[in-house]
Amino acid sequence: MAATQTIFPTNTINGNYISRVKQLASDSQVPWPETYSPSTNTIAIVKVTFRDIETISTLSALRSVGQRDNQKTDKVIVIQNITSDWIETIGTKYSLDPAFFVEHARNPSAAEHWTTQWEHVFSDEKTVQPQPREWYCLNGTYTCHELKALTETRHQRPMFFPRVRTYRQAKYHDNLGFQGKDAVQVRTRLSYVRADAHTYIILIDDILHNGDPEAQLGALSRTTLRMPYANNRGGGIVVPSLYSQSDFSLLTSFVSFLEHGWHLEVLFGLTQALPIQPFLYLLVNSLWQTNLSFVDRKLKEVSFTEIRSPDDQTAQKLHDLRESIANIRTRVSETQLHMSSSLDAYYDTFGKIKNRHYKTYQSPSDNFREILESADKLDRFLMETFQLLMSTLSVRDSQISIRQSRRGMLLTVLAFIYVPLSFITGIFGMNVKEINGSPLSIWVCFVALGVVIAVTALGYMLYRYLYRQGMIRRRETWERKVMMPVSGREKRPAV
């Protein structure tokens, strides 16, 4: 592979490069798509040192990458769902090895996907420091849970390189207790190449298409991506989704990854492409740190702002944040536990990292340890926020009770004014001889009042009598239950 910075001309592609790629694919027995919609679903992001990330979706924009920058400026190009015309353009521009694209197009079998990688990982410690290479093609598996009515055609994505899909109905248990019955697993490829001394090209698949009917049901939020390049047989390295996104988008994850400028210094720290494990652990470490920062920001919004006037959703938000913190602690602990022991020493070979002048240049294990410590602090802060929420709700309830008491006092004051008036109105409204010449005497009212008082008193005394009799019967029943028989003696209460 030649390290060239030649800008590809804007005239029509002659197809010579893609012909070589197709011929190699045919010789390697790798199926190559014959028909496709050119560049319909292809999108790319470009990160250039000291510049914001740029999104491109046309070949003309791809050809112009690097024209505005110095030839020694580092840049990373991430292409999602690459097609033949993009391969022709990028391959010709950087004189890439056609085998790179052929391997990216390959669909490994299940045995090749996992078993071969386990042999590669467990064979020796050279997986961290292999022979220098210019490009790597990595295997991965997406698992989407709780998808309903799964069919082959319904979930077929418009990808240039179709990937193997497996549909199953089996319970899935993770260490957080989640269970799901329906799931679809999609194998994917993540490939990257050191195109020249100052350029990385990363190829990813558009596995999770937002046009899915299940996307609105929250299915994509339960998606996981595992890369079989760790020292465990439980699924390899977990590449997390971003908590700030409603679905899993590896392209968005790379946008977050490349927003940290020091990552480019690590990527370009060697003359060749960064090996698999250092590359993946650098990516995963960055994503978990981003998720932790997101949870920290959301928790402080609730704790410092929303909790002043909590509503019905405040407690729900805190429970969601608690679940997120638990997921971070579980996944990061798993990743740290199965990380290769030689990975930390590998970073000492980097000239810029060897002296460890900056915190960002710590080894992945140190960064994971700091993430776990920060997650523990966030968990304690979350518990304090829960207590503060309960105190705030108690104070609010007390204030509501005080306001209700004040309203009751106002009603008492009004009754103090209007009850005598009602009494006087009632008296002068009676039809008696002393007031309006009625044939009835006023003494009839007093006699009726006495009868009502007598009946009410008798009813109350009867109620009290029946209540006391019921209490006596219940007490006798309880005493009989607690009495214990003693041999040769009368029954006595048990001690």
C-alpha positions as CSV (number, residue, x, y, z in Angstrom):
1,M,0.0,0.0,0.0
2,A,1.5,3.3,-1.0
3,A,1.3,6.2,1.3
4,T,0.0,8.8,-1.1
5,Q,-2.0,12.0,-0.7
6,T,-3.0,12.3,-4.3
7,I,-6.5,13.8,-4.8
8,F,-8.7,11.7,-7.0
9,P,-9.9,13.7,-10.1
10,T,-13.6,14.6,-10.3
11,N,-14.1,13.0,-13.7
12,T,-15.9,9.8,-14.2
13,I,-14.5,6.7,-12.5
14,N,-13.0,4.3,-15.0
15,G,-13.8,1.2,-12.9
16,N,-10.3,-0.4,-13.1
17,Y,-9.9,-0.5,-9.3
18,I,-13.3,-2.0,-8.6
19,S,-12.7,-4.6,-11.3
20,R,-9.6,-5.8,-9.4
21,V,-11.6,-5.9,-6.2
22,K,-14.4,-8.0,-7.8
23,Q,-11.8,-10.4,-9.4
24,L,-10.1,-10.9,-6.0
25,A,-13.5,-11.5,-4.4
26,S,-14.3,-14.1,-7.0
27,D,-11.0,-15.8,-6.5
28,S,-11.6,-15.8,-2.8
29,Q,-15.2,-17.1,-3.1
30,V,-16.6,-14.0,-1.5
31,P,-20.0,-13.1,-3.0
32,W,-20.1,-9.6,-4.4
33,P,-23.4,-7.8,-5.1
34,E,-24.1,-7.4,-8.8
35,T,-26.8,-4.7,-8.5
36,Y,-27.3,-1.9,-6.1
37,S,-28.6,1.7,-5.8
38,P,-25.4,3.8,-6.1
39,S,-24.6,5.6,-2.9
40,T,-28.2,5.7,-1.8
41,N,-27.6,4.7,1.8
42,T,-23.9,5.6,2.1
43,I,-22.9,8.3,4.6
44,A,-19.5,9.2,6.0
45,I,-18.1,11.4,8.7
46,V,-14.7,13.1,8.5
47,K,-12.7,14.3,11.5
48,V,-9.7,16.4,10.8
49,T,-7.4,17.7,13.6
50,F,-8.4,21.1,15.0
51,R,-11.7,21.0,13.0
52,D,-15.3,20.0,13.7
53,I,-16.6,16.7,12.4
54,E,-18.1,17.0,8.9
55,T,-20.8,14.7,7.4
56,I,-20.6,13.9,3.7
57,S,-22.9,11.8,1.5
58,T,-21.6,12.4,-2.0
59,L,-18.6,11.2,-4.0
60,S,-17.6,14.8,-4.9
61,A,-17.4,15.6,-1.1
62,L,-15.4,12.4,-0.6
63,R,-12.9,13.4,-3.3
64,S,-12.4,16.8,-1.8
65,V,-11.5,15.5,1.6
66,G,-8.0,16.8,2.5
67,Q,-7.9,19.5,-0.1
68,R,-8.3,22.3,2.4
69,D,-5.8,20.8,4.9
70,N,-2.1,20.4,5.2
71,Q,-0.8,17.0,4.0
72,K,0.5,16.3,7.5
73,T,-2.9,17.0,9.1
74,D,-4.3,13.8,10.7
75,K,-7.8,12.8,9.7
76,V,-10.2,9.9,10.2
77,I,-12.9,8.9,7.7
78,V,-15.8,6.7,8.9
79,I,-17.9,5.3,6.1
80,Q,-21.3,3.6,6.8
81,N,-22.6,1.1,4.2
82,I,-19.9,1.6,1.6
83,T,-20.8,0.7,-2.0
84,S,-18.8,0.0,-5.2
85,D,-18.6,3.6,-6.4
86,W,-17.3,4.7,-3.0
87,I,-14.9,1.8,-3.0
88,E,-13.6,2.8,-6.4
89,T,-13.1,6.4,-5.3
90,I,-11.5,5.8,-1.9
91,G,-9.5,2.8,-3.1
92,T,-8.0,4.7,-6.1
93,K,-7.4,7.8,-4.1
94,Y,-5.3,6.1,-1.4
95,S,-4.1,3.1,-3.4
96,L,-5.6,0.6,-0.9
97,D,-5.1,-3.1,-1.0
98,P,-8.2,-4.6,-2.7
99,A,-8.1,-7.5,-0.1
100,F,-9.2,-4.9,2.5
101,F,-12.6,-4.5,0.8
102,V,-12.9,-8.2,0.0
103,E,-12.4,-9.1,3.7
104,H,-14.9,-6.5,4.7
105,A,-17.4,-8.0,2.3
106,R,-16.9,-11.5,3.7
107,N,-19.7,-13.1,5.8
108,P,-17.9,-15.5,8.2
109,S,-19.8,-18.6,9.3
110,A,-20.8,-19.0,12.9
111,A,-17.7,-21.2,13.5
112,E,-15.4,-18.7,11.9
113,H,-17.2,-15.8,13.7
114,W,-16.5,-17.0,17.2
115,T,-14.3,-20.2,17.4
116,T,-11.5,-18.8,15.2
117,Q,-11.5,-15.6,17.3
118,W,-11.3,-17.6,20.5
119,E,-8.3,-19.5,19.2
120,H,-6.8,-16.2,18.2
121,V,-7.4,-14.7,21.6
122,F,-6.3,-17.6,23.8
123,S,-3.4,-18.8,21.7
124,D,-0.9,-16.4,23.2
125,E,-0.4,-12.8,24.4
126,K,0.6,-11.6,21.0
127,T,-3.0,-10.6,20.2
128,V,-2.2,-7.2,21.7
129,Q,1.1,-6.8,19.9
130,P,0.8,-8.7,16.6
131,Q,3.0,-8.1,13.7
132,P,2.4,-4.5,12.3
133,R,-0.4,-4.4,9.8
134,E,-2.0,-1.7,7.7
135,W,-5.6,-2.9,8.0
136,Y,-7.9,-5.1,10.2
137,C,-11.4,-6.6,9.6
138,L,-13.2,-7.3,12.9
139,N,-16.3,-9.5,13.6
140,G,-19.2,-8.4,15.7
141,T,-22.7,-9.5,16.6
142,Y,-25.7,-7.3,17.2
143,T,-28.4,-8.7,19.4
144,C,-31.8,-7.0,19.3
145,H,-34.2,-8.1,22.0
146,E,-38.0,-8.0,22.3
147,L,-38.6,-7.8,18.5
148,K,-42.1,-9.1,17.6
149,A,-43.3,-10.9,14.5
150,L,-39.8,-11.3,13.1
151,T,-39.6,-12.2,9.5
152,E,-36.7,-12.3,7.0
153,T,-38.2,-9.8,4.6
154,R,-39.5,-7.4,7.2
155,H,-36.1,-6.8,8.8
156,Q,-34.0,-6.9,5.7
157,R,-31.9,-3.7,5.7
158,P,-30.8,-1.9,2.5
159,M,-27.2,-2.7,3.0
160,F,-24.7,-3.2,0.1
161,F,-23.1,-6.2,1.8
162,P,-26.0,-8.3,3.3
163,R,-25.1,-9.8,6.7
164,V,-26.1,-13.1,8.2
165,R,-29.2,-12.9,10.4
166,T,-30.5,-15.4,13.0
167,Y,-34.0,-15.2,14.4
168,R,-34.8,-17.1,17.5
169,Q,-37.3,-17.5,20.3
170,A,-35.3,-18.1,23.4
171,K,-35.0,-16.5,26.8
172,Y,-32.1,-14.2,27.2
173,H,-30.8,-13.4,30.7
174,D,-28.1,-10.9,31.3
175,N,-26.4,-10.1,34.6
176,L,-28.9,-7.2,35.2
177,G,-31.9,-9.5,35.2
178,F,-33.4,-8.5,31.9
179,Q,-35.4,-11.2,30.1
180,G,-36.7,-11.3,26.6
181,K,-38.2,-14.0,24.4
182,D,-37.9,-12.7,20.8
183,A,-34.5,-11.7,19.5
184,V,-32.6,-11.2,16.2
185,Q,-28.9,-11.5,15.9
186,V,-27.0,-9.9,13.0
187,R,-23.4,-10.5,12.3
188,T,-21.4,-7.4,11.2
189,R,-17.9,-6.4,10.1
190,L,-15.9,-3.4,11.4
191,S,-12.9,-2.8,9.3
192,Y,-10.2,-0.1,9.4
193,V,-7.1,0.7,7.5
194,R,-4.2,3.1,7.9
195,A,-4.5,4.6,4.4
196,D,-1.4,6.7,4.8
197,A,0.7,8.3,7.5
198,H,-2.1,10.8,8.3
199,T,-5.3,9.0,7.3
200,Y,-7.5,6.3,8.9
201,I,-10.5,4.8,7.0
202,I,-13.1,2.9,9.0
203,L,-15.9,0.9,7.5
204,I,-19.1,0.0,9.4
205,D,-22.5,-1.5,8.5
206,D,-25.9,0.2,8.8
207,I,-27.3,-2.7,10.7
208,L,-30.0,-0.9,12.7
209,H,-32.2,1.0,10.3
210,N,-34.4,3.6,11.9
211,G,-37.2,2.7,9.5
212,D,-37.9,-0.5,11.4
213,P,-41.5,-0.7,12.7
214,E,-40.2,-1.9,16.1
215,A,-38.0,1.2,16.4
216,Q,-40.9,3.1,18.1
217,L,-41.4,0.2,20.6
218,G,-38.0,0.7,22.3
219,A,-36.5,-2.5,20.8
220,L,-33.4,-0.8,19.5
221,S,-32.6,0.6,23.0
222,R,-32.0,-3.0,24.1
223,T,-29.5,-3.7,21.4
224,T,-26.0,-4.9,22.2
225,L,-22.9,-5.2,20.1
226,R,-20.3,-7.7,21.1
227,M,-16.8,-8.1,19.6
228,P,-15.1,-11.5,20.3
229,Y,-11.7,-10.1,21.2
230,A,-11.5,-10.4,25.0
231,N,-10.3,-13.0,27.4
232,N,-13.7,-14.4,28.1
233,R,-16.1,-16.8,26.5
234,G,-19.2,-14.9,27.6
235,G,-19.4,-12.7,24.6
236,G,-16.2,-10.7,24.2
237,I,-16.1,-6.9,24.4
238,V,-19.4,-5.1,24.8
239,V,-19.5,-1.9,22.6
240,P,-22.1,0.3,24.4
241,S,-24.7,2.4,22.8
242,L,-24.9,6.0,23.7
243,Y,-27.4,6.8,26.4
244,S,-28.1,10.1,24.8
245,Q,-29.5,8.3,21.7
246,S,-32.8,6.5,21.4
247,D,-31.3,3.8,19.2
248,F,-28.0,2.1,18.6
249,S,-26.0,3.9,15.9
250,L,-22.3,2.9,15.5
251,L,-21.8,5.9,13.3
252,T,-23.0,8.2,16.1
253,S,-20.7,6.3,18.5
254,F,-17.7,7.2,16.3
255,V,-18.8,10.8,16.2
256,S,-18.7,10.9,20.0
257,F,-15.3,9.0,19.9
258,L,-13.7,11.4,17.5
259,E,-14.9,14.5,19.3
260,H,-12.0,13.8,21.8
261,G,-9.0,15.1,20.0
262,W,-6.5,13.1,22.0
263,H,-7.9,9.9,20.5
264,L,-6.4,10.9,17.2
265,E,-3.0,11.2,18.9
266,V,-3.3,7.6,20.1
267,L,-4.6,6.3,16.7
268,F,-1.6,8.0,15.0
269,G,0.9,7.1,17.7
270,L,2.4,4.3,15.6
271,T,3.4,4.1,12.0
272,Q,1.0,1.2,11.3
273,A,-2.7,0.7,12.1
274,L,-3.6,0.4,15.8
275,P,-4.0,-3.4,16.6
276,I,-7.4,-4.8,17.4
277,Q,-7.5,-4.9,21.2
278,P,-6.0,-1.4,21.7
279,F,-8.4,0.0,19.1
280,L,-11.5,-1.6,20.6
281,Y,-10.6,-0.8,24.2
282,L,-9.8,2.8,23.3
283,L,-13.3,3.0,21.6
284,V,-15.1,1.3,24.4
285,N,-13.4,3.3,27.1
286,S,-14.4,6.5,25.4
287,L,-18.0,5.5,25.0
288,W,-18.4,4.4,28.6
289,Q,-16.9,7.7,29.7
290,T,-19.3,9.6,27.5
291,N,-22.3,7.6,29.0
292,L,-21.1,8.3,32.5
293,S,-20.8,12.0,31.8
294,F,-24.3,11.9,30.3
295,V,-25.7,10.2,33.4
296,D,-23.8,12.7,35.7
297,R,-25.3,15.6,33.8
298,K,-28.8,14.3,33.9
299,L,-28.6,13.4,37.6
300,K,-27.4,16.9,38.5
301,E,-30.3,18.4,36.4
302,V,-32.7,16.4,38.5
303,S,-30.9,17.0,41.8
304,F,-30.3,20.7,41.5
305,T,-33.2,21.9,39.3
306,E,-36.2,19.6,39.0
307,I,-36.2,18.5,42.6
308,R,-37.1,22.0,43.7
309,S,-40.6,21.4,42.3
310,P,-40.8,17.6,41.8
311,D,-43.6,16.1,39.8
312,D,-44.8,12.5,39.2
313,Q,-41.9,11.9,36.7
314,T,-39.1,12.9,39.0
315,A,-38.9,9.6,40.9
316,Q,-39.2,7.7,37.5
317,K,-36.2,9.7,36.2
318,L,-34.1,8.8,39.2
319,H,-35.0,5.1,38.9
320,D,-34.0,5.2,35.2
321,L,-30.6,6.9,36.1
322,R,-30.1,4.2,38.8
323,E,-30.6,1.5,36.2
324,S,-28.1,3.3,33.9
325,I,-25.5,3.5,36.6
326,A,-26.0,-0.1,37.5
327,N,-25.5,-1.0,33.8
328,I,-22.3,1.0,33.6
329,R,-20.8,-0.6,36.7
330,T,-21.7,-4.1,35.5
331,R,-20.5,-3.8,31.9
332,V,-17.3,-1.8,32.8
333,S,-16.4,-4.4,35.5
334,E,-16.9,-7.2,33.0
335,T,-14.7,-5.4,30.4
336,Q,-12.0,-4.6,32.9
337,L,-12.0,-8.2,34.3
338,H,-11.4,-9.8,30.9
339,M,-8.9,-7.3,29.5
340,S,-5.5,-8.7,28.4
341,S,-2.8,-8.3,31.0
342,S,-0.3,-7.1,28.4
343,L,-2.5,-4.3,27.1
344,D,-1.3,-1.7,29.7
345,A,2.3,-2.4,28.8
346,Y,1.5,-2.0,25.1
347,Y,0.7,1.7,25.6
348,D,4.2,2.3,27.0
349,T,5.5,1.8,23.4
350,F,3.8,5.0,22.3
351,G,6.1,8.0,22.4
352,K,3.4,10.4,23.5
353,I,1.9,8.1,26.1
354,K,5.1,6.6,27.6
355,N,5.7,9.6,29.9
356,R,2.1,9.7,31.0
357,H,2.1,13.5,31.3
358,Y,-1.7,13.7,30.9
359,K,-4.6,12.0,32.5
360,T,-6.1,11.0,29.2
361,Y,-3.0,9.0,28.4
362,Q,-3.5,6.5,31.3
363,S,-3.9,2.9,30.4
364,P,-7.4,1.5,29.8
365,S,-7.4,-0.4,33.1
366,D,-6.7,2.9,34.9
367,N,-9.4,4.6,33.0
368,F,-11.9,1.8,33.7
369,R,-11.0,2.0,37.4
370,E,-11.7,5.7,37.4
371,I,-15.0,5.1,35.6
372,L,-16.0,2.6,38.3
373,E,-15.0,5.0,41.1
374,S,-17.0,7.8,39.5
375,A,-20.0,5.5,39.1
376,D,-19.8,4.6,42.8
377,K,-19.8,8.3,43.7
378,L,-22.7,8.9,41.4
379,D,-24.6,6.0,43.0
380,R,-24.1,7.5,46.4
381,F,-25.1,10.9,45.1
382,L,-28.2,9.3,43.6
383,M,-29.2,7.8,47.0
384,E,-28.8,11.3,48.6
385,T,-31.0,12.7,45.8
386,F,-33.6,10.1,46.6
387,Q,-33.5,11.1,50.3
388,L,-33.7,14.8,49.3
389,L,-36.7,14.0,47.1
390,M,-38.5,12.3,50.0
391,S,-37.7,15.3,52.2
392,T,-38.9,17.7,49.5
393,L,-42.1,15.8,49.1
394,S,-42.6,15.7,52.9
395,V,-42.1,19.5,53.1
396,R,-44.5,20.0,50.2
397,D,-47.1,17.7,51.8
398,S,-46.7,19.7,55.1
399,Q,-47.2,22.9,53.2
400,I,-50.3,21.5,51.6
401,S,-51.7,20.4,55.0
402,I,-51.0,23.9,56.4
403,R,-52.8,25.5,53.5
404,Q,-55.8,23.1,54.0
405,S,-55.8,23.9,57.8
406,R,-55.9,27.6,57.0
407,R,-58.9,27.0,54.7
408,G,-60.6,25.0,57.5
409,M,-60.0,27.9,59.9
410,L,-61.6,30.3,57.4
411,L,-64.6,28.0,57.2
412,T,-64.8,28.0,61.0
413,V,-64.8,31.8,61.1
414,L,-67.5,31.9,58.5
415,A,-69.6,29.4,60.5
416,F,-69.1,31.6,63.6
417,I,-70.8,34.4,61.7
418,Y,-73.5,32.5,59.8
419,V,-74.6,29.8,62.3
420,P,-76.3,32.3,64.7
421,L,-77.9,34.0,61.7
422,S,-79.2,30.6,60.5
423,F,-80.5,29.9,64.1
424,I,-82.4,33.2,64.2
425,T,-83.8,32.7,60.7
426,G,-85.0,29.2,61.7
427,I,-86.7,30.5,64.8
428,F,-88.6,33.3,63.1
429,G,-89.4,30.9,60.2
430,M,-91.5,28.6,62.5
431,N,-95.3,28.5,62.2
432,V,-96.3,29.0,65.8
433,K,-99.0,31.0,67.5
434,E,-96.5,33.3,69.3
435,I,-94.9,34.4,66.0
436,N,-97.4,34.4,63.2
437,G,-100.7,33.4,64.8
438,S,-100.5,29.7,63.8
439,P,-102.9,27.3,65.8
440,L,-99.8,25.5,67.1
441,S,-98.1,26.6,70.3
442,I,-94.4,27.1,70.6
443,W,-94.3,24.4,73.2
444,V,-95.0,21.8,70.5
445,C,-91.5,22.6,69.1
446,F,-89.9,22.0,72.5
447,V,-91.7,18.7,73.0
448,A,-90.7,17.5,69.5
449,L,-87.1,18.5,70.3
450,G,-87.1,16.6,73.5
451,V,-88.4,13.4,71.8
452,V,-85.7,13.7,69.1
453,I,-83.0,14.1,71.8
454,A,-84.4,11.1,73.8
455,V,-84.4,8.8,70.7
456,T,-80.9,9.9,69.8
457,A,-79.6,9.2,73.3
458,L,-81.3,5.8,73.4
459,G,-79.7,4.9,70.0
460,Y,-76.3,5.9,71.2
461,M,-76.5,3.9,74.5
462,L,-77.7,0.9,72.5
463,Y,-74.7,1.2,70.2
464,R,-72.3,1.5,73.2
465,Y,-73.8,-1.6,74.8
466,L,-73.5,-3.7,71.7
467,Y,-69.9,-2.5,71.1
468,R,-68.9,-3.4,74.7
469,Q,-70.5,-6.8,74.4
470,G,-68.6,-7.5,71.2
471,M,-65.3,-6.5,72.8
472,I,-66.0,-8.9,75.8
473,R,-66.8,-11.8,73.4
474,R,-63.6,-11.1,71.4
475,R,-61.5,-11.0,74.6
476,E,-63.0,-14.3,75.8
477,T,-62.2,-15.9,72.4
478,W,-58.6,-14.7,72.6
479,E,-58.2,-16.0,76.1
480,R,-59.4,-19.4,75.1
481,K,-56.9,-19.5,72.3
482,V,-53.9,-18.6,74.4
483,M,-54.8,-21.1,77.3
484,M,-52.5,-24.2,77.3
485,P,-53.6,-27.5,78.9
486,V,-51.4,-28.6,81.9
487,S,-51.4,-32.2,83.0
488,G,-53.3,-32.7,86.4
489,R,-54.1,-29.1,86.7
490,E,-56.6,-26.5,85.6
491,K,-55.8,-24.6,82.4
492,R,-53.8,-21.5,82.9
493,P,-52.6,-18.8,80.7
494,A,-49.4,-19.6,78.9
495,V,-46.3,-17.7,79.9
